[in-house]
Amino acid sequence: MLNKLIAGAPSRKTRFHDASGRSVPVGRVLRNGSRALVGAIGRVLLDVRPARPWISFDAQALIDERLDADSSVLEFGSGMSTLWFARRVGRIVSREDHAGWHAEIAGRLADSNADIDYRHAPGREAYLAVPEGEAFDLVLVDGKFRDECVELGLSLLKPGGMLYLDNADHGVGEFDGDVPRAVSLIEEASRTRGWPMTSFTDFAPTTFFAQRGLLIQRR
């Protein structure tokens, strides 16, 4: 019980370390720690789920600066982020493998003015199927088959477009696929193509423990 309070999960040394052992920089602790704690208490005690991406606070702020009403987003794994994008961008393509969750989010998107292609995609082939010929300003990878989603997503970025991999500190798992390979694909693209990459070990809305995200931007 004490270890859970301190670390949040067996994979972390403390709540200030992600699963790969990286610690949250002091500036991010001061800037985002209290927000994460309040959000986590609200989620656990009151089931309050803010309609914003549950990714690094700092990464979310950067993404928000770079998206506008003409932007297009490809999202693997839907949720509160989908609702947030629907208020900000003109085009969303999103894939979700969980039927119940897809139905709930679809219902909450009914009043959006964005052009939304949101589908329940229970298998790998459907999950990775995106409209032919489209390119995107942002690809968010936060669901299943993460290495394959990253591989596909890197090929679909517009010039200046971004790809964000959430939970980059995870290993290989049934839920999210081969995350270390996904990280390697991003690092290779940064190294060989000269695309800038930023690592975010940070807190996220509703979760008071550190996690890592990776953002890469096409030149």
C-alpha positions in Angstrom: 0.0 0.0 0.0 2.8 2.4 0.9 4.7 1.6 -2.3 1.5 2.3 -4.3 1.1 5.7 -2.7 4.8 6.6 -3.3 5.2 5.1 -6.8 1.7 4.8 -8.2 2.7 1.6 -9.9 5.3 -1.2 -9.5 7.1 0.0 -12.7 8.1 3.4 -11.2 10.5 4.3 -8.4 8.3 7.2 -7.4 5.4 9.2 -8.9 8.1 11.7 -10.1 9.7 9.0 -12.3 8.4 7.4 -15.5 8.4 3.7 -16.1 11.9 3.9 -17.7 13.4 5.7 -14.7 13.5 9.3 -16.1 12.5 11.9 -13.5 10.3 14.9 -14.1 12.3 18.1 -14.4 11.9 20.5 -11.5 10.3 23.1 -13.7 7.6 20.7 -14.8 7.0 19.5 -11.2 6.3 23.1 -10.2 4.3 24.0 -13.3 2.2 20.9 -13.7 2.4 18.7 -10.5 -0.4 20.4 -8.6 -2.7 20.4 -11.7 -2.1 16.7 -12.1 -2.9 16.0 -8.4 -6.1 18.0 -8.4 -7.2 16.3 -11.7 -6.4 12.8 -10.3 -8.4 13.5 -7.1 -11.3 14.7 -9.2 -11.2 11.6 -11.4 -11.0 9.1 -8.6 -13.4 10.7 -6.2 -15.9 12.5 -8.5 -15.4 10.8 -11.9 -14.5 14.2 -13.4 -12.9 13.6 -16.8 -11.8 16.9 -18.5 -12.2 17.0 -22.3 -8.5 17.5 -23.1 -5.7 15.1 -24.1 -4.4 13.0 -21.2 -0.8 13.6 -22.3 2.0 15.7 -21.0 0.8 19.2 -20.0 3.7 20.8 -21.7 3.3 18.8 -24.9 -0.4 19.6 -25.0 0.4 23.3 -24.7 2.9 23.1 -27.6 0.4 21.2 -29.8 -2.4 23.7 -29.0 -0.1 26.5 -30.2 0.4 24.9 -33.6 -3.1 23.7 -34.4 -5.8 25.9 -35.8 -9.2 25.6 -37.6 -7.5 24.5 -40.8 -5.5 21.7 -39.2 -6.1 18.0 -39.7 -5.5 15.3 -37.1 -5.1 11.6 -37.3 -5.7 9.9 -34.0 -5.0 6.2 -33.0 -6.9 5.7 -29.8 -9.8 8.1 -29.0 -11.1 9.8 -25.9 -11.1 13.2 -24.3 -8.5 14.2 -26.8 -11.0 13.7 -29.6 -13.5 16.1 -28.0 -10.7 18.6 -27.5 -9.6 18.4 -31.2 -13.2 18.7 -32.3 -13.3 22.3 -30.9 -10.0 23.3 -32.5 -9.3 21.7 -35.9 -11.2 21.3 -39.2 -10.6 17.6 -39.9 -10.2 14.6 -37.6 -9.6 10.9 -38.5 -9.8 8.7 -35.4 -9.8 5.0 -34.8 -11.0 3.2 -31.6 -10.9 -0.5 -30.9 -13.3 -0.5 -27.9 -17.0 -0.6 -29.0 -18.5 0.9 -25.9 -15.9 3.7 -25.7 -16.4 4.5 -29.4 -20.2 4.8 -28.9 -19.8 7.1 -25.9 -17.3 9.5 -27.7 -19.3 9.4 -30.9 -22.4 10.6 -29.1 -20.5 13.5 -27.6 -19.2 14.5 -31.0 -22.6 14.8 -32.6 -22.7 18.6 -32.3 -19.2 19.3 -33.6 -18.7 21.3 -36.7 -15.5 19.6 -37.6 -15.2 17.1 -40.5 -14.9 13.8 -38.5 -14.1 10.3 -39.7 -14.5 8.4 -36.5 -14.7 4.6 -36.7 -14.9 1.6 -34.4 -11.9 -0.5 -35.6 -11.7 -3.8 -33.6 -8.9 -5.4 -35.6 -5.5 -4.5 -36.9 -6.4 -4.0 -40.5 -9.3 -1.7 -39.7 -7.3 0.2 -37.0 -4.5 1.0 -39.5 -6.9 1.9 -42.3 -6.9 5.6 -43.1 -8.3 7.6 -46.1 -5.9 7.2 -49.0 -4.0 10.3 -50.1 -4.5 12.3 -46.9 -1.7 13.9 -44.9 -2.0 15.4 -41.4 -0.7 18.3 -39.3 -0.7 16.0 -36.2 -0.7 12.2 -35.7 -1.4 11.2 -32.1 -0.5 7.6 -31.2 -2.2 6.6 -28.0 -3.8 3.2 -28.5 -3.1 -0.2 -29.9 -0.4 -1.3 -32.4 1.8 1.7 -31.5 4.8 0.7 -33.4 2.8 0.2 -36.6 0.8 3.3 -36.0 4.1 5.3 -35.7 5.5 3.7 -38.8 2.4 4.7 -40.7 2.0 8.0 -39.1 5.5 9.2 -40.0 4.7 8.7 -43.6 1.5 10.7 -43.4 2.8 14.0 -42.0 2.5 17.2 -43.9 5.6 19.4 -44.0 5.8 20.9 -40.5 3.5 18.2 -39.2 4.0 16.6 -35.8 3.7 13.0 -34.5 3.2 12.4 -30.7 3.7 9.0 -29.1 2.1 8.8 -25.7 3.4 6.4 -23.0 6.8 6.1 -24.6 8.2 4.7 -21.4 6.1 1.5 -21.7 7.5 -1.9 -22.9 5.9 -4.5 -25.1 2.3 -5.2 -24.2 -0.9 -6.8 -25.5 -2.8 -3.4 -25.2 -0.4 -1.0 -26.8 2.0 -3.1 -28.9 5.8 -2.8 -29.2 6.4 0.6 -27.7 10.3 0.3 -27.7 10.1 -0.3 -31.5 7.8 2.8 -31.8 10.4 4.8 -29.9 13.2 3.5 -32.1 11.3 4.5 -35.3 10.9 8.0 -34.0 14.6 8.2 -33.0 15.7 6.9 -36.3 13.6 9.4 -38.2 15.0 12.2 -36.1 18.6 11.0 -36.7 18.4 10.2 -40.4 16.0 12.9 -41.6 17.0 15.7 -39.3 13.5 16.0 -37.8 13.6 17.7 -34.4 12.4 15.4 -31.5 11.4 16.4 -28.0 11.0 14.1 -25.0 8.4 15.0 -22.3 8.7 13.3 -19.0 5.8 15.0 -17.3 2.5 14.8 -15.6 -0.8 14.6 -17.5 -4.4 15.6 -16.6 -6.1 13.3 -14.1 -2.9 11.2 -13.4 -0.5 12.1 -10.6 2.4 10.1 -11.8 5.1 10.7 -14.4 4.9 9.4 -17.9 6.9 10.0 -21.1 5.8 11.2 -24.5 7.8 11.8 -27.6 7.1 14.5 -30.2 8.7 14.6 -33.6 8.2 17.3 -36.3 8.7 16.9 -40.0 11.0 19.5 -41.6 
